[in-house]
């Protein structure tokens, strides 16, 4: 069995201001740094073998906080776990583009099918490469939703909320994927 913990990055100023951030490299704000530390404190109670992160700074900062707490020396960066390309919606207030995004009606936006294929394919590669290990992947809201949706398509959609710095667990055994828990955020106190 291979168990994978998916962690959403901590809060950024754009998250707080409800601005769409896709591939823009927005760092954690002070609240986000505290959230990353709180996720790190929770994950330190378990044993982990591998740490992977999206290369965007908000994910890397979160991964660094967790890696330090769990004793992992090296963080592998994987471009396939970057946030969705939101096309022309990037940088705009969420309330003004929410329905357009839900309808997939945004110029240049990565489709649901594209992000699901990209992220779930990456997850399968990681699970095969690190078979039998316990892995943490720090990524982004839509990247994590894409993975969870691939495993539980009738339960999890791109409208399913995921809090900043939340933790989700998935596992694969004999080619069968399962979501154990998702959007765990009881440890977040800020």
Secondary structure, DSSP 4 states (H G I P E B T S, - for coil): -EEEEEEE---BHHHHTTB--SS--PPB-HHHHHHHHHHHHHHTTS---EEEE-SSHHHHHHHHHHHHHHT---EEE-GGGSPP-BGGGTTSBHHHHHHHHHTT-STTBPPHHHHHHHHHHHHHHHHHHTTT-EEEEEE-HHHHHHHHHHH-TTT--TTS---TT-EEEEEEETTEEEEEEEEE-TT---
